[in-house]
């Protein structure tokens, strides 16, 4: 019988990555809505992203996971 070793950390990381992808998609969609609300007028993509991020994370139980992932990205950046 073939046995496959299962890495517990990987089992945890996969769902977390999916949750992070979901929240980033929501932020991206909201940032695009903010852009469209300006009727494509010149503006700041960064300001749209930061506003969308604040709005989405304000109502998300995934906010702590998102912020931890961002801190980790900066540590390796």
Backbone torsions as a table, in degrees:
resi	resn	phi	psi	omega
1	UNK	NA	132.4	179.2
2	UNK	-84.4	128.0	177.7
3	UNK	-111.1	135.0	178.8
4	UNK	-110.0	124.6	178.1
5	UNK	-72.5	133.3	179.6
6	UNK	-107.9	124.1	178.9
7	UNK	-85.5	114.9	-178.0
8	UNK	-59.7	-38.4	179.8
9	UNK	-62.6	-41.0	178.2
10	UNK	-64.0	-40.2	177.5
11	UNK	-60.5	-32.5	178.3
12	UNK	-80.0	-39.3	-175.8
13	UNK	-67.2	-36.1	-177.9
14	UNK	-61.0	-51.7	177.8
15	UNK	-62.8	-36.5	178.6
16	UNK	-64.2	-42.0	178.7
17	UNK	-62.3	-40.8	177.8
18	UNK	-63.3	-41.3	178.4
19	UNK	-66.0	-40.8	177.5
20	UNK	-64.3	-40.8	177.5
21	UNK	-60.8	-41.0	179.8
22	UNK	-63.0	-48.0	-177.1
23	UNK	-69.0	-36.6	176.7
24	UNK	-65.1	-36.0	176.6
25	UNK	-63.9	-41.7	178.3
26	UNK	-63.6	-41.0	178.7
27	UNK	-64.8	-44.6	179.8
28	UNK	-60.2	-43.3	179.2
29	UNK	-64.5	-42.1	179.5
30	UNK	-66.7	-39.6	177.8
31	UNK	-61.9	-39.0	178.0
32	UNK	-66.4	-39.1	176.4
33	UNK	-60.5	-42.5	179.3
34	UNK	-62.6	-41.0	176.2
35	UNK	-59.7	-46.1	-179.9
36	UNK	-66.8	-33.6	178.1
37	UNK	-63.1	-27.1	175.7
38	UNK	-79.6	1.5	-177.5
39	UNK	56.2	46.4	177.0
40	UNK	62.5	14.8	177.6
41	UNK	-68.2	153.8	178.7
42	UNK	-56.6	138.1	-179.9
43	UNK	-164.9	-164.7	-176.9
44	UNK	-112.1	118.1	176.9
45	UNK	-61.9	-36.0	178.6
46	UNK	-63.9	-43.7	178.1
47	UNK	-63.4	-39.7	176.8
48	UNK	-61.4	-45.0	-179.1
49	UNK	-62.9	-46.6	-177.3
50	UNK	-64.9	-39.0	177.5
51	UNK	-66.5	-45.0	179.3
52	UNK	-62.7	-42.1	179.0
53	UNK	-59.8	-46.7	179.6
54	UNK	-62.0	-44.8	-178.7
55	UNK	-64.0	-47.8	-176.7
56	UNK	-67.8	-45.5	-176.5
57	UNK	-71.4	-23.8	178.6
58	UNK	-62.2	-27.1	-176.8
59	UNK	-114.2	9.9	-174.7
60	UNK	-108.4	134.4	174.7
61	UNK	-74.8	-9.0	179.1
62	UNK	-89.0	1.0	-177.6
63	UNK	-54.3	-47.0	-179.5
64	UNK	-60.7	-39.9	177.3
65	UNK	-62.5	-43.1	180.0
66	UNK	-61.3	-47.7	-177.9
67	UNK	-65.6	-38.6	176.8
68	UNK	-62.4	-40.0	-180.0
69	UNK	-66.6	-36.3	179.4
70	UNK	-67.9	-38.9	178.4
71	UNK	-64.9	-39.0	177.9
72	UNK	-65.4	-37.6	178.2
73	UNK	-63.6	-41.0	-178.8
74	UNK	-67.9	-34.4	-179.9
75	UNK	-65.1	-30.2	-179.5
76	UNK	-98.1	-6.6	-176.9
77	UNK	-76.9	NA	NA
